């Protein structure tokens, strides 16, 4: 398995890791914009106000899950780096059930 910090070109490794994250964020924003435009044109002003009033709640819930996922990933990566595969598999099994 190739490590991100090894090799001749660390910047290239970083961008190969970061590109999917940036792409996901851009696609999420594009979805939100298209959703608002279509709701405004097809349904009307009430739909735009509904989207506007629920967007902060959806963003809060999404951020909580993204934060939990990031923390879980960091913990599993630390266990993987230590070579503690038994504990790593145990943590993954607990979180999947």
C-alpha distance (Angstrom), angle and dihedral (degrees) to the residues before:
residue distance angle dihedral
X1 . . .
X2 3.80 . .
X3 3.78 117.0 .
X4 3.80 119.4 -139.1
X5 3.79 94.5 -131.4
X6 3.80 95.3 51.9
X7 3.75 127.4 82.0
X8 3.76 138.4 52.3
X9 3.77 98.9 -73.4
X10 3.81 112.2 45.4
X11 3.82 92.1 168.6
X12 3.78 91.0 59.4
X13 3.80 90.4 50.4
X14 3.80 89.9 49.8
X15 3.80 93.0 51.1
X16 3.80 91.4 46.5
X17 3.80 87.3 55.7
X18 3.82 96.5 41.7
X19 3.82 98.3 44.2
X20 3.84 96.3 76.9
X21 3.81 90.4 47.7
X22 3.80 92.8 52.0
X23 3.80 91.7 43.7
X24 3.81 91.0 51.6
X25 3.79 91.3 51.4
X26 3.81 92.5 48.7
X27 3.80 92.4 48.8
X28 3.80 90.9 48.8
X29 3.80 91.1 52.3
X30 3.80 91.4 46.2
X31 3.82 89.9 52.0
X32 3.80 90.8 51.3
X33 3.81 92.6 49.4
X34 3.82 93.6 46.5
X35 3.80 90.4 46.4
X36 3.80 91.1 53.8
X37 3.81 93.5 46.6
X38 3.80 94.1 48.7
X39 3.80 93.3 45.0
X40 3.78 90.5 50.2
X41 3.79 94.1 49.5
X42 3.79 99.5 39.3
X43 3.79 104.6 32.2
X44 3.79 106.0 20.7
X45 3.77 142.9 -132.9
X46 3.81 95.0 -34.8
X47 3.82 90.2 60.8
X48 3.79 92.3 52.0
X49 3.79 91.1 50.5
X50 3.83 90.3 48.4
X51 3.79 91.0 51.5
X52 3.78 90.6 46.8
X53 3.78 93.8 50.0
X54 3.81 95.9 47.5
X55 3.81 98.3 40.7
X56 3.85 95.1 84.8
X57 3.81 90.9 51.6
X58 3.80 92.6 48.9
X59 3.80 90.3 46.8
X60 3.83 91.1 50.4
X61 3.80 93.2 50.6
X62 3.81 92.0 45.3
X63 3.81 91.3 49.5
X64 3.79 91.6 51.1
X65 3.79 92.0 52.5
X66 3.82 92.6 44.0
X67 3.80 89.5 50.7
X68 3.80 92.1 49.3
X69 3.79 90.7 47.7
X70 3.81 92.2 49.3
X71 3.78 92.7 48.7
X72 3.80 91.4 47.9
X73 3.80 91.1 48.6
X74 3.80 92.3 50.3
X75 3.80 92.1 49.8
X76 3.81 92.8 48.5
X77 3.82 90.3 46.7
X78 3.81 90.5 52.3
X79 3.79 90.5 51.6
X80 3.81 90.0 47.3
X81 3.80 90.4 50.3
X82 3.80 91.2 51.3
X83 3.78 90.0 49.8
X84 3.82 92.5 -121.7
X85 3.80 94.0 142.0
X86 3.78 95.5 159.7
X87 3.80 93.3 57.5
X88 3.81 90.4 41.2
X89 3.80 91.9 55.3
X90 3.80 90.2 45.5
X91 3.83 91.2 53.5
X92 3.80 91.6 48.1
X93 3.81 92.3 49.4
X94 3.82 91.9 49.9
X95 3.80 92.2 51.7
X96 3.79 95.0 45.3
X97 3.80 95.3 53.9
